[in-house]
Amino acid sequence: MLHTVNKSPTERNVLESCLKYLKKGSVVLLIEDGVYGALKGSTTTKMVEQTLKNFPIYALYPDIEARGMQDRVIDGIKLVDYSGFVDLVAEHTTVQAWL
Amino acid sequence: MSEATGGVDMEEDTSGKVKKFLYVNRKAPYGTIYALESLEVVLITAAFDQDVSLAFLDDGVYQLVKGQHTKGIDVKNFSPTYRALEGYDIEKLYVEKESMEARGLKESDFIVPVKVISAQEMGDLMLTQDVILSF
């Protein structure tokens, strides 16, 4: 299942919730303000790094770049463009869009 | 009676008086319209020669991060506007230290010079204002 998260983890607890429900085969894609979850050195970095050990996490690069975060992304998070976003959706039978 | 006269006094006192305005910014820049709207209202107040301060706390500190490139999301990059505020005599920009550090940011990561202050000092700053607008 593909989980998309579009809210900042320091504004809402949606990223934390989403990560809690991941199961085998789950993939996370951070979009819009959700990309702040990909940030190095923040209070949520540890939680995300821990998740990365078991699940792939992607972040939408145009959203990263818009927010000036291009040099602060946690190692191991994969960056995708819009067509990569479409590929992820196509690869998974279900998408859960966390709001 | 005293309330009624108080109202009249206030009107006389405030005509032409410069008030202290504080804009409290707590939202990240592009996910919602708050940051841009705040900036618009700040510029309007500037046109009326008021005493304006800007506070950035919580996710609001993200508004000032350097190196924003918004071409990819097809949205106007308004971060250079913070640099233009100086030209409108808006030079009091405050960033809350705890919010900045919780997001792995340093003073040098910001697009404009700011004063980094503690939550305690931010609270004091709020106390000294006539008008507070929250975004």
gemmi code that builds the backbone of each chain (N, CA, C; Angstrom):
import gemmi

chains = {
    "A": [
        ("MET", (0.831, -1.207, 0.000), (0.000, 0.000, 0.000), (0.868, 1.260, 0.000)),
        ("LEU", (0.446, 2.233, -0.786), (1.147, 3.524, -0.806), (0.430, 4.496, 0.125)),
        ("HIS", (1.185, 5.040, 1.086), (0.624, 6.039, 1.993), (1.158, 7.406, 1.591)),
        ("THR", (0.285, 8.368, 1.355), (0.772, 9.728, 1.103), (0.451, 10.592, 2.320)),
        ("VAL", (1.413, 11.453, 2.663), (1.245, 12.360, 3.806), (1.504, 13.780, 3.325)),
        ("ASN", (0.577, 14.683, 3.548), (0.735, 16.055, 3.022), (0.739, 17.146, 4.099)),
        ("LYS", (0.905, 16.771, 5.376), (0.921, 17.775, 6.443), (2.265, 17.758, 7.180)),
        ("SER", (2.688, 18.913, 7.619), (3.929, 19.028, 8.377), (3.824, 18.245, 9.690)),
        ("PRO", (4.855, 17.451, 10.021), (4.811, 16.651, 11.254), (4.904, 17.498, 12.517)),
        ("THR", (5.314, 18.763, 12.375), (5.366, 19.623, 13.559), (4.107, 20.480, 13.669)),
        ("GLU", (3.163, 20.267, 12.750), (1.898, 20.974, 12.886), (0.754, 20.022, 13.221)),
        ("ARG", (0.823, 18.808, 12.634), (-0.202, 17.793, 12.895), (0.509, 16.481, 13.207)),
        ("ASN", (-0.233, 15.543, 13.800), (0.414, 14.272, 14.145), (0.183, 13.192, 13.089)),
        ("VAL", (-0.176, 13.596, 11.877), (-0.549, 12.620, 10.852), (0.618, 11.734, 10.403)),
        ("LEU", (1.829, 12.295, 10.324), (2.962, 11.453, 9.921), (3.188, 10.360, 10.967)),
        ("GLU", (3.167, 10.767, 12.199), (3.361, 9.815, 13.300), (2.308, 8.703, 13.240)),
        ("SER", (1.060, 9.072, 13.017), (-0.016, 8.085, 12.907), (0.235, 7.145, 11.744)),
        ("CYS", (0.513, 7.709, 10.597), (0.722, 6.915, 9.390), (1.825, 5.882, 9.611)),
        ("LEU", (2.950, 6.325, 10.152), (4.091, 5.418, 10.327), (3.751, 4.258, 11.256)),
        ("LYS", (2.854, 4.499, 12.164), (2.438, 3.492, 13.144), (1.674, 2.340, 12.500)),
        ("TYR", (1.012, 2.616, 11.396), (0.150, 1.608, 10.769), (0.795, 0.900, 9.576)),
        ("LEU", (2.057, 1.151, 9.328), (2.698, 0.535, 8.169), (2.796, -0.981, 8.350)),
        ("LYS", (2.553, -1.696, 7.264), (2.656, -3.157, 7.253), (3.556, -3.572, 6.107)),
        ("LYS", (3.917, -4.853, 6.069), (4.785, -5.380, 5.023), (4.303, -4.895, 3.645)),
        ("GLY", (5.229, -4.364, 2.862), (4.872, -3.876, 1.531), (4.430, -2.424, 1.493)),
        ("SER", (4.350, -1.799, 2.673), (3.939, -0.396, 2.713), (5.050, 0.531, 2.239)),
        ("VAL", (4.651, 1.577, 1.558), (5.570, 2.601, 1.076), (4.976, 3.953, 1.452)),
        ("VAL", (5.856, 4.900, 1.846), (5.372, 6.219, 2.236), (5.861, 7.256, 1.227)),
        ("LEU", (4.990, 8.146, 0.826), (5.379, 9.260, -0.044), (4.985, 10.572, 0.638)),
        ("LEU", (5.980, 11.429, 0.862), (5.734, 12.734, 1.483), (5.526, 13.777, 0.396)),
        ("ILE", (4.424, 14.508, 0.502), (4.128, 15.554, -0.488), (3.699, 16.839, 0.224)),
        ("GLU", (3.681, 17.949, -0.527), (3.291, 19.260, 0.015), (4.021, 19.511, 1.351)),
        ("ASP", (3.304, 20.012, 2.388), (3.982, 20.265, 3.668), (4.438, 18.972, 4.341)),
        ("GLY", (3.996, 17.838, 3.831), (4.459, 16.548, 4.360), (5.962, 16.373, 4.186)),
        ("VAL", (6.565, 17.086, 3.206), (8.010, 16.930, 2.974), (8.855, 17.417, 4.159)),
        ("TYR", (8.278, 18.213, 5.048), (9.042, 18.609, 6.244), (9.379, 17.386, 7.099)),
        ("GLY", (8.683, 16.305, 6.867), (9.003, 15.042, 7.542), (10.322, 14.449, 7.055)),
        ("ALA", (10.825, 14.941, 5.924), (12.084, 14.430, 5.366), (13.292, 15.206, 5.881)),
        ("LEU", (13.032, 16.166, 6.757), (14.067, 17.096, 7.203), (15.039, 16.477, 8.225)),
        ("LYS", (16.327, 16.702, 7.954), (17.397, 16.299, 8.871), (17.413, 17.179, 10.115)),
        ("GLY", (17.826, 16.644, 11.225), (18.084, 17.461, 12.427), (16.860, 18.046, 13.088)),
        ("SER", (15.672, 17.555, 12.748), (14.469, 18.075, 13.403), (13.999, 17.094, 14.478)),
        ("THR", (12.964, 17.496, 15.197), (12.478, 16.654, 16.298), (11.813, 15.359, 15.793)),
        ("THR", (11.495, 15.314, 14.498), (10.849, 14.097, 13.973), (11.810, 13.217, 13.173)),
        ("THR", (13.059, 13.667, 13.041), (14.032, 12.940, 12.219), (14.231, 11.491, 12.685)),
        ("LYS", (14.351, 11.334, 13.971), (14.654, 10.018, 14.533), (13.561, 9.003, 14.178)),
        ("MET", (12.318, 9.433, 14.338), (11.167, 8.578, 14.049), (11.189, 8.136, 12.580)),
        ("VAL", (11.532, 9.077, 11.706), (11.562, 8.788, 10.275), (12.729, 7.855, 9.947)),
        ("GLU", (13.886, 8.104, 10.552), (15.053, 7.245, 10.305), (14.794, 5.815, 10.768)),
        ("GLN", (14.099, 5.705, 11.873), (13.741, 4.391, 12.414), (12.849, 3.644, 11.409)),
        ("THR", (11.894, 4.346, 10.847), (10.964, 3.749, 9.874), (11.693, 3.312, 8.611)),
        ("LEU", (12.697, 4.128, 8.218), (13.458, 3.837, 7.001), (14.157, 2.485, 7.037)),
        ("LYS", (14.403, 1.963, 8.233), (15.055, 0.659, 8.356), (14.163, -0.450, 7.805)),
        ("ASN", (12.852, -0.236, 7.827), (11.911, -1.280, 7.398), (11.056, -0.924, 6.192)),
        ("PHE", (10.923, 0.361, 5.910), (10.015, 0.769, 4.832), (10.648, 1.857, 3.975)),
        ("PRO", (10.418, 1.787, 2.655), (10.922, 2.869, 1.816), (10.092, 4.145, 2.011)),
        ("ILE", (10.791, 5.276, 2.062), (10.106, 6.564, 2.144), (10.555, 7.421, 0.957)),
        ("TYR", (9.604, 7.981, 0.273), (9.861, 8.854, -0.864), (9.409, 10.268, -0.514)),
        ("ALA", (9.977, 11.250, -1.183), (9.510, 12.635, -1.025), (9.468, 13.282, -2.403)),
        ("LEU", (8.472, 14.109, -2.609), (8.289, 14.773, -3.907), (9.265, 15.955, -4.020)),
        ("TYR", (10.217, 15.825, -4.961), (11.290, 16.815, -5.045), (10.822, 18.249, -5.314)),
        ("PRO", (9.870, 18.472, -6.198), (9.434, 19.871, -6.396), (8.953, 20.517, -5.091)),
        ("ASP", (8.327, 19.744, -4.212), (7.882, 20.294, -2.925), (9.059, 20.552, -1.977)),
        ("ILE", (10.083, 19.704, -2.062), (11.302, 19.886, -1.268), (11.997, 21.187, -1.678)),
        ("GLU", (12.142, 21.333, -2.989), (12.853, 22.482, -3.561), (12.102, 23.788, -3.272)),
        ("ALA", (10.779, 23.755, -3.363), (9.975, 24.960, -3.116), (10.237, 25.480, -1.706)),
        ("ARG", (10.470, 24.560, -0.781), (10.657, 24.933, 0.629), (12.116, 25.129, 1.021)),
        ("GLY", (13.000, 25.103, 0.042), (14.422, 25.343, 0.303), (15.084, 24.242, 1.100)),
        ("MET", (14.592, 23.003, 0.961), (15.109, 21.895, 1.770), (16.037, 20.953, 1.023)),
        ("GLN", (16.442, 21.379, -0.188), (17.173, 20.447, -1.053), (18.461, 19.899, -0.434)),
        ("ASP", (19.089, 20.612, 0.484), (20.333, 20.128, 1.098), (20.127, 19.538, 2.493)),
        ("ARG", (18.872, 19.345, 2.907), (18.635, 18.899, 4.279), (17.785, 17.646, 4.370)),
        ("VAL", (17.798, 16.855, 3.318), (16.952, 15.658, 3.325), (17.686, 14.494, 3.986)),
        ("ILE", (16.981, 13.776, 4.824), (17.527, 12.608, 5.515), (18.061, 11.601, 4.494)),
        ("ASP", (19.270, 11.083, 4.739), (19.854, 10.080, 3.846), (18.945, 8.854, 3.815)),
        ("GLY", (18.736, 8.350, 2.613), (17.902, 7.149, 2.492), (16.505, 7.453, 1.998)),
        ("ILE", (16.099, 8.694, 2.100), (14.797, 9.074, 1.543), (14.972, 9.275, 0.039)),
        ("LYS", (14.101, 8.628, -0.726), (14.241, 8.708, -2.181), (13.410, 9.867, -2.715)),
        ("LEU", (14.023, 10.627, -3.621), (13.322, 11.786, -4.178), (12.712, 11.438, -5.527)),
        ("VAL", (11.466, 11.829, -5.713), (10.799, 11.566, -6.988), (10.214, 12.862, -7.556)),
        ("ASP", (10.043, 12.877, -8.880), (9.343, 14.008, -9.505), (7.885, 13.596, -9.723)),
        ("TYR", (7.125, 14.417, -10.434), (5.697, 14.111, -10.597), (5.460, 12.786, -11.319)),
        ("SER", (6.317, 12.465, -12.302), (6.083, 11.201, -13.014), (6.441, 10.019, -12.100)),
        ("GLY", (7.405, 10.241, -11.198), (7.720, 9.211, -10.208), (6.555, 8.991, -9.250)),
        ("PHE", (5.878, 10.065, -8.926), (4.672, 10.028, -8.087), (3.622, 9.145, -8.781)),
        ("VAL", (3.418, 9.380, -10.069), (2.441, 8.599, -10.835), (2.847, 7.119, -10.860)),
        ("ASP", (4.147, 6.874, -11.063), (4.621, 5.478, -11.075), (4.303, 4.787, -9.749)),
        ("LEU", (4.546, 5.477, -8.637), (4.277, 4.889, -7.322), (2.797, 4.541, -7.170)),
        ("VAL", (1.956, 5.431, -7.622), (0.509, 5.184, -7.538), (0.146, 3.963, -8.387)),
        ("ALA", (0.735, 3.900, -9.586), (0.425, 2.793, -10.502), (0.933, 1.453, -9.973)),
        ("GLU", (2.066, 1.483, -9.260), (2.668, 0.244, -8.744), (1.894, -0.369, -7.586)),
        ("HIS", (1.092, 0.439, -6.903), (0.391, -0.061, -5.726), (-1.108, -0.161, -5.985)),
        ("THR", (-1.702, -1.252, -5.489), (-3.136, -1.453, -5.744), (-3.981, -0.493, -4.918)),
        ("THR", (-3.450, -0.098, -3.744), (-4.212, 0.812, -2.882), (-3.372, 2.030, -2.527)),
        ("VAL", (-4.005, 3.167, -2.471), (-3.347, 4.379, -1.977), (-4.146, 4.890, -0.799)),
        ("GLN", (-3.440, 5.115, 0.300), (-4.110, 5.761, 1.432), (-3.570, 7.174, 1.547)),
        ("ALA", (-4.426, 8.145, 1.278), (-4.019, 9.547, 1.334), (-4.362, 10.105, 2.712)),
        ("TRP", (-3.345, 10.164, 3.580), (-3.543, 10.706, 4.938), (-3.727, 12.215, 4.863)),
        ("LEU", (-4.681, 12.707, 5.605), (-4.922, 14.157, 5.598), (-4.849, 14.733, 6.999)),
    ],
    "B": [
        ("MET", (-21.441, 55.854, 32.311), (-21.040, 57.227, 31.972), (-19.536, 57.301, 31.676)),
        ("SER", (-18.764, 56.789, 32.617), (-17.318, 56.824, 32.407), (-16.940, 55.978, 31.181)),
        ("GLU", (-17.693, 54.892, 30.979), (-17.425, 54.047, 29.806), (-17.672, 54.824, 28.519)),
        ("ALA", (-18.773, 55.574, 28.520), (-19.124, 56.339, 27.321), (-18.064, 57.394, 27.025)),
        ("THR", (-17.657, 58.123, 28.056), (-16.628, 59.156, 27.830), (-15.296, 58.505, 27.473)),
        ("GLY", (-15.070, 57.335, 28.066), (-13.842, 56.595, 27.741), (-13.775, 56.327, 26.249)),
        ("GLY", (-14.913, 55.979, 25.691), (-14.965, 55.697, 24.255), (-14.590, 56.913, 23.439)),
        ("VAL", (-15.094, 58.065, 23.849), (-14.809, 59.309, 23.135), (-13.325, 59.656, 23.263)),
        ("ASP", (-12.801, 59.511, 24.475), (-11.382, 59.788, 24.720), (-10.492, 58.959, 23.805)),
        ("MET", (-10.860, 57.668, 23.746), (-10.053, 56.723, 22.976), (-9.985, 57.176, 21.516)),
        ("GLU", (-11.145, 57.577, 21.016), (-11.201, 58.000, 19.622), (-10.267, 59.189, 19.392)),
        ("GLU", (-10.282, 60.117, 20.353), (-9.427, 61.309, 20.209), (-7.951, 60.941, 20.330)),
        ("ASP", (-7.667, 60.058, 21.287), (-6.282, 59.659, 21.523), (-5.652, 58.967, 20.322)),
        ("THR", (-6.465, 58.158, 19.640), (-5.880, 57.291, 18.616), (-5.836, 57.916, 17.231)),
        ("SER", (-6.480, 59.051, 17.042), (-6.466, 59.613, 15.695), (-5.043, 60.034, 15.355)),
        ("GLY", (-4.496, 59.417, 14.307), (-3.148, 59.746, 13.887), (-2.050, 59.145, 14.749)),
        ("LYS", (-2.431, 58.357, 15.728), (-1.415, 57.757, 16.607), (-0.831, 56.492, 15.972)),
        ("VAL", (0.471, 56.376, 16.091), (1.119, 55.171, 15.574), (0.919, 54.037, 16.572)),
        ("LYS", (0.405, 52.916, 16.073), (0.200, 51.765, 16.950), (1.240, 50.695, 16.690)),
        ("LYS", (1.446, 49.886, 17.708), (2.394, 48.771, 17.554), (1.627, 47.539, 17.069)),
        ("PHE", (1.987, 47.086, 15.888), (1.354, 45.905, 15.283), (2.335, 44.731, 15.325)),
        ("LEU", (1.838, 43.591, 15.776), (2.663, 42.373, 15.710), (1.943, 41.336, 14.862)),
        ("TYR", (2.670, 40.824, 13.877), (2.139, 39.741, 13.037), (2.760, 38.440, 13.501)),
        ("VAL", (1.922, 37.525, 13.912), (2.414, 36.240, 14.410), (2.243, 35.186, 13.316)),
        ("ASN", (3.365, 34.692, 12.822), (3.345, 33.724, 11.721), (3.689, 32.322, 12.216)),
        ("ARG", (2.747, 31.405, 12.050), (2.951, 30.056, 12.590), (2.811, 28.937, 11.558)),
        ("LYS", (2.694, 29.307, 10.283), (2.443, 28.288, 9.265), (3.576, 28.217, 8.239)),
        ("ALA", (3.809, 27.009, 7.749), (4.790, 26.803, 6.681), (4.301, 27.524, 5.410)),
        ("PRO", (5.239, 27.874, 4.510), (4.895, 28.780, 3.425), (3.908, 28.336, 2.334)),
        ("TYR", (3.991, 27.146, 1.787), (3.203, 26.867, 0.572), (2.020, 25.920, 0.730)),
        ("GLY", (1.960, 25.182, 1.797), (0.870, 24.214, 1.983), (-0.476, 24.882, 2.208)),
        ("THR", (-0.438, 26.073, 2.779), (-1.655, 26.869, 2.987), (-1.365, 28.300, 2.546)),
        ("ILE", (-2.390, 29.123, 2.495), (-2.263, 30.490, 1.992), (-1.880, 31.488, 3.102)),
        ("TYR", (-1.843, 31.028, 4.348), (-1.627, 31.933, 5.488), (-0.376, 32.811, 5.365)),
        ("ALA", (0.747, 32.203, 5.037), (2.007, 32.951, 5.003), (1.949, 34.093, 3.989)),
        ("LEU", (1.453, 33.795, 2.813), (1.359, 34.816, 1.772), (0.370, 35.914, 2.175)),
        ("GLU", (-0.757, 35.520, 2.743), (-1.765, 36.497, 3.165), (-1.208, 37.422, 4.253)),
        ("SER", (-0.451, 36.852, 5.161), (0.173, 37.638, 6.224), (1.063, 38.725, 5.626)),
        ("LEU", (1.891, 38.294, 4.693), (2.818, 39.213, 4.041), (2.064, 40.347, 3.335)),
        ("GLU", (0.961, 40.026, 2.707), (0.148, 41.042, 2.025), (-0.355, 42.081, 3.036)),
        ("VAL", (-0.863, 41.596, 4.158), (-1.415, 42.509, 5.164), (-0.294, 43.341, 5.803)),
        ("VAL", (0.871, 42.734, 5.990), (2.021, 43.468, 6.526), (2.342, 44.664, 5.625)),
        ("LEU", (2.349, 44.427, 4.334), (2.669, 45.497, 3.385), (1.608, 46.596, 3.409)),
        ("ILE", (0.363, 46.206, 3.621), (-0.712, 47.206, 3.726), (-0.496, 48.080, 4.958)),
        ("THR", (-0.193, 47.451, 6.097), (0.043, 48.224, 7.321), (1.214, 49.171, 7.140)),
        ("ALA", (2.216, 48.715, 6.418), (3.409, 49.530, 6.203), (3.035, 50.842, 5.507)),
        ("ALA", (2.061, 50.757, 4.622), (1.631, 51.948, 3.882), (1.006, 52.987, 4.816)),
        ("PHE", (0.564, 52.558, 5.994), (-0.048, 53.482, 6.961), (0.922, 53.935, 8.051)),
        ("ASP", (2.201, 53.685, 7.827), (3.254, 54.136, 8.747), (3.024, 53.702, 10.191)),
        ("GLN", (2.739, 52.449, 10.377), (2.579, 51.931, 11.733), (3.881, 51.269, 12.206)),
        ("ASP", (3.949, 50.994, 13.499), (5.134, 50.355, 14.078), (4.949, 48.833, 13.995)),
        ("VAL", (5.561, 48.225, 12.972), (5.293, 46.820, 12.672), (6.432, 45.893, 13.112)),
        ("SER", (6.055, 44.800, 13.753), (6.998, 43.726, 14.058), (6.435, 42.416, 13.518)),
        ("LEU", (7.346, 41.530, 13.106), (6.928, 40.215, 12.629), (7.525, 39.142, 13.536)),
        ("ALA", (6.675, 38.212, 13.953), (7.163, 37.103, 14.772), (6.989, 35.810, 13.989)),
        ("PHE", (8.025, 34.971, 14.029), (7.962, 33.670, 13.360), (8.162, 32.592, 14.405)),
        ("LEU", (7.128, 31.772, 14.587), (7.248, 30.681, 15.533), (6.602, 29.416, 14.982)),
        ("ASP", (6.839, 28.300, 15.646), (6.373, 26.994, 15.155), (6.761, 26.843, 13.670)),
        ("ASP", (5.870, 26.303, 12.839), (6.228, 26.091, 11.430), (6.421, 27.399, 10.665)),
        ("GLY", (6.057, 28.515, 11.266), (6.252, 29.815, 10.627), (7.710, 30.101, 10.320)),
        ("VAL", (8.630, 29.510, 11.070), (10.058, 29.756, 10.818), (10.463, 29.260, 9.429)),
        ("TYR", (9.723, 28.295, 8.888), (10.019, 27.775, 7.544), (9.831, 28.841, 6.461)),
        ("GLN", (9.047, 29.862, 6.743), (8.804, 30.906, 5.740), (10.089, 31.611, 5.333)),
        ("LEU", (11.040, 31.689, 6.260), (12.244, 32.485, 6.034), (13.435, 31.681, 5.517)),
        ("VAL", (13.236, 30.387, 5.288), (14.360, 29.549, 4.865), (14.869, 29.976, 3.484)),
        ("LYS", (16.187, 30.085, 3.387), (16.866, 30.441, 2.131), (16.681, 29.351, 1.078)),
        ("GLY", (16.882, 29.735, -0.166), (16.960, 28.741, -1.245), (15.644, 28.137, -1.686)),
        ("GLN", (14.563, 28.873, -1.550), (13.271, 28.361, -2.004), (13.163, 28.523, -3.520)),
        ("HIS", (12.829, 27.414, -4.194), (12.660, 27.435, -5.652), (11.326, 26.792, -5.989)),
        ("THR", (10.368, 27.605, -6.399), (8.994, 27.106, -6.505), (8.534, 26.823, -7.937)),
        ("LYS", (9.447, 26.904, -8.879), (9.088, 26.659, -10.275), (8.390, 25.307, -10.433)),
        ("GLY", (8.943, 24.309, -9.754), (8.427, 22.944, -9.865), (7.000, 22.754, -9.385)),
        ("ILE", (6.535, 23.619, -8.477), (5.151, 23.462, -8.002), (4.251, 24.560, -8.584)),
        ("ASP", (4.845, 25.375, -9.460), (4.067, 26.388, -10.179), (3.324, 27.341, -9.246)),
        ("VAL", (4.033, 27.799, -8.224), (3.465, 28.736, -7.246), (4.460, 29.879, -7.129)),
        ("LYS", (3.971, 31.081, -6.880), (4.865, 32.230, -6.744), (5.765, 32.064, -5.518)),
        ("ASN", (7.077, 32.259, -5.727), (8.031, 32.242, -4.620), (8.018, 33.622, -3.972)),
        ("PHE", (7.405, 33.735, -2.803), (7.311, 35.063, -2.189), (8.409, 35.312, -1.160)),
        ("SER", (9.340, 34.377, -1.009), (10.377, 34.574, 0.006), (11.262, 35.807, -0.237)),
        ("PRO", (11.538, 36.218, -1.502), (12.340, 37.441, -1.673), (11.647, 38.687, -1.113)),
        ("THR", (10.325, 38.638, -0.972), (9.591, 39.789, -0.444), (10.023, 40.135, 0.979)),
        ("TYR", (10.432, 39.130, 1.749), (10.888, 39.414, 3.120), (12.105, 40.346, 3.105)),
        ("ARG", (12.902, 40.212, 2.028), (14.080, 41.080, 1.911), (13.687, 42.511, 1.573)),
        ("ALA", (12.529, 42.653, 0.935), (12.069, 43.991, 0.529), (11.441, 44.754, 1.697)),
        ("LEU", (11.122, 44.072, 2.787), (10.427, 44.724, 3.910), (11.227, 45.887, 4.482)),
        ("GLU", (12.545, 45.749, 4.436), (13.436, 46.792, 4.945), (13.120, 48.138, 4.296)),
        ("GLY", (12.799, 48.102, 3.021), (12.478, 49.307, 2.270), (11.187, 49.981, 2.735)),
        ("TYR", (10.386, 49.248, 3.476), (9.154, 49.802, 4.049), (9.315, 50.082, 5.538)),
        ("ASP", (10.557, 50.170, 5.968), (10.882, 50.389, 7.388), (10.364, 49.286, 8.298)),
        ("ILE", (10.244, 48.086, 7.771), (9.885, 46.944, 8.616), (11.168, 46.145, 8.840)),
        ("GLU", (11.755, 46.355, 10.001), (13.060, 45.741, 10.264), (13.070, 44.894, 11.516)),
        ("LYS", (11.898, 44.820, 12.182), (11.842, 44.034, 13.414), (11.254, 42.661, 13.130)),
        ("LEU", (12.150, 41.716, 12.832), (11.735, 40.345, 12.573), (12.290, 39.454, 13.689)),
        ("TYR", (11.395, 38.756, 14.345), (11.793, 37.913, 15.474), (11.507, 36.442, 15.180)),
        ("VAL", (12.488, 35.602, 15.471), (12.315, 34.161, 15.309), (12.445, 33.519, 16.682)),
        ("GLU", (11.529, 32.636, 16.986), (11.612, 31.970, 18.285), (12.635, 30.837, 18.217)),
        ("LYS", (13.539, 30.867, 19.169), (14.683, 29.963, 19.183), (14.278, 28.476, 19.215)),
        ("GLU", (13.364, 28.164, 20.091), (12.946, 26.765, 20.254), (12.369, 26.208, 18.949)),
        ("SER", (11.553, 27.008, 18.286), (10.932, 26.575, 17.023), (11.999, 26.345, 15.952)),
        ("MET", (12.953, 27.256, 15.913), (14.038, 27.170, 14.942), (14.864, 25.902, 15.171)),
        ("GLU", (15.249, 25.689, 16.406), (16.108, 24.543, 16.714), (15.386, 23.203, 16.542)),
        ("ALA", (14.102, 23.175, 16.859), (13.329, 21.928, 16.727), (13.265, 21.474, 15.272)),
        ("ARG", (13.497, 22.413, 14.342), (13.447, 22.099, 12.921), (14.832, 22.021, 12.291)),
        ("GLY", (15.837, 21.940, 13.126), (17.204, 21.782, 12.628), (17.722, 23.000, 11.897)),
        ("LEU", (17.173, 24.182, 12.207), (17.585, 25.394, 11.501), (18.498, 26.265, 12.361)),
        ("LYS", (19.317, 27.080, 11.667), (20.202, 28.037, 12.323), (19.880, 29.436, 11.780)),
        ("GLU", (20.364, 30.440, 12.501), (20.117, 31.819, 12.086), (20.609, 32.075, 10.665)),
        ("SER", (21.716, 31.420, 10.303), (22.296, 31.641, 8.968), (21.473, 30.986, 7.858)),
        ("ASP", (20.481, 30.204, 8.196), (19.625, 29.574, 7.178), (18.529, 30.508, 6.679)),
        ("PHE", (18.411, 31.684, 7.289), (17.321, 32.577, 6.923), (17.711, 33.582, 5.845)),
        ("ILE", (16.730, 33.963, 5.062), (16.926, 34.846, 3.903), (17.130, 36.309, 4.310)),
        ("VAL", (16.742, 36.665, 5.544), (16.880, 38.030, 6.053), (17.464, 38.017, 7.460)),
        ("PRO", (18.053, 39.150, 7.871), (18.528, 39.218, 9.263), (17.337, 39.185, 10.215)),
        ("VAL", (17.433, 38.357, 11.240), (16.354, 38.266, 12.226), (16.950, 38.339, 13.621)),
        ("LYS", (16.097, 38.588, 14.591), (16.535, 38.516, 15.971), (15.963, 37.221, 16.552)),
        ("VAL", (16.847, 36.352, 17.009), (16.399, 35.087, 17.585), (16.153, 35.296, 19.080)),
        ("ILE", (14.947, 34.995, 19.515), (14.594, 35.215, 20.921), (13.924, 33.971, 21.512)),
        ("SER", (13.917, 33.889, 22.816), (13.314, 32.735, 23.498), (11.796, 32.882, 23.540)),
        ("ALA", (11.118, 31.806, 23.892), (9.651, 31.839, 24.011), (9.242, 32.856, 25.081)),
        ("GLN", (10.055, 32.912, 26.132), (9.838, 33.862, 27.221), (9.844, 35.304, 26.692)),
        ("GLU", (10.873, 35.604, 25.910), (10.999, 36.951, 25.338), (9.897, 37.231, 24.318)),
        ("MET", (9.497, 36.179, 23.600), (8.404, 36.328, 22.627), (7.116, 36.717, 23.358)),
        ("GLY", (6.896, 36.088, 24.487), (5.722, 36.409, 25.297), (5.743, 37.856, 25.757)),
        ("ASP", (6.931, 38.329, 26.152), (7.077, 39.731, 26.568), (6.791, 40.673, 25.409)),
        ("LEU", (7.310, 40.301, 24.238), (7.103, 41.118, 23.040), (5.610, 41.257, 22.734)),
        ("MET", (4.880, 40.163, 22.879), (3.436, 40.184, 22.614), (2.722, 41.144, 23.573)),
        ("LEU", (3.202, 41.183, 24.794), (2.596, 42.043, 25.820), (2.713, 43.534, 25.515)),
        ("THR", (3.738, 43.891, 24.744), (3.986, 45.318, 24.488), (3.213, 45.855, 23.286)),
        ("GLN", (2.405, 45.009, 22.628), (1.757, 45.421, 21.375), (0.371, 46.034, 21.578)),
        ("ASP", (-0.048, 46.856, 20.611), (-1.422, 47.368, 20.602), (-2.344, 46.426, 19.826)),
        ("VAL", (-1.811, 45.887, 18.733), (-2.617, 45.008, 17.877), (-1.798, 43.767, 17.526)),
        ("ILE", (-2.417, 42.596, 17.656), (-1.736, 41.364, 17.260), (-2.589, 40.645, 16.223)),
        ("LEU", (-1.970, 40.350, 15.086), (-2.680, 39.615, 14.037), (-1.985, 38.270, 13.855)),
        ("SER", (-2.769, 37.223, 13.905), (-2.213, 35.878, 13.896), (-2.504, 35.163, 12.581)),
        ("PHE", (-1.446, 34.599, 11.999), (-1.594, 33.848, 10.745), (-0.995, 32.467, 10.863)),
    ],
}
model = gemmi.Model(1)
for chain_id, residues in chains.items():
    chain = gemmi.Chain(chain_id)
    for i, (resn, *xyz) in enumerate(residues, 1):
        res = gemmi.Residue()
        res.name, res.seqid = resn, gemmi.SeqId(i, " ")
        for name, pos in zip(("N", "CA", "C"), xyz):
            atom = gemmi.Atom()
            atom.name, atom.element = name, gemmi.Element(name[0])
            atom.pos, atom.b_iso = gemmi.Position(*pos), 0.0
            res.add_atom(atom)
        chain.add_residue(res)
    model.add_chain(chain)
structure = gemmi.Structure()
structure.add_model(model)
structure.setup_entities()
